């Protein structure tokens, strides 16, 4: 049986702010990283 770790239960959220080259816009970029074991995806895809 696999033991669950904390990172599997909640995604990693990263934000990044930057300015456009012409300095007219602020760009707010959000990256959401969700880490799941391969067995999880095999179950999800296999159940489809």
Contact map, one row per residue, 1 for C-alpha under 8 A:
111000000000000000000000000000000000000000000000
111100000000000000000000000000000000000000000000
111110000000000000000000000000000000000000000000
011111010000000000000000000000000000000000000000
001111111000000000000000000000000000000000000000
000111111100000000000000000000000000000000000000
000011111111000000000000000000000010000000000000
000111111110000000000000000000000111000000000000
000011111110000000000000000000000000000000000000
000001111111000000000000000000000100000000000000
000000111111100000000000000000011110000000000000
000000100111110000000000000000011100000000000000
000000000011111000000000000001111000000000000000
000000000001111100000000000001110000000000000000
000000000000111110000000000111100000000000000000
000000000000011111000000001111000000000000000000
000000000000001111100000011110000000000000000000
000000000000000111110000011100000000000000000000
000000000000000011111011111000000000000000000000
000000000000000001111111111000000000000000000000
000000000000000000111111000000000000000000000000
000000000000000000011111100000000000000000000000
000000000000000000111111110000000000000000000000
000000000000000000111111110000000000000000000000
000000000000000000110111111000000000000000000000
000000000000000011110011111100000000000000000000
000000000000000111110000111110000000000000000000
000000000000001111000000011111000000000000000000
000000000000001110000000001111100000000000000000
000000000000111100000000000111110000000000000000
000000000000111000000000000011111000000000000000
000000000011110000000000000001111100000000000000
000000000011100000000000000000111110000000000000
000000010111000000000000000000011111000000000000
000000110010000000000000000000001111100000000000
000000010000000000000000000000000111110110000000
000000000000000000000000000000000011111110000000
000000000000000000000000000000000001111111000000
000000000000000000000000000000000000111111100000
000000000000000000000000000000000001111111110000
000000000000000000000000000000000001111111111000
000000000000000000000000000000000000011111111100
000000000000000000000000000000000000001111111110
000000000000000000000000000000000000000111111111
000000000000000000000000000000000000000011111111
000000000000000000000000000000000000000001111111
000000000000000000000000000000000000000000111111
000000000000000000000000000000000000000000011111
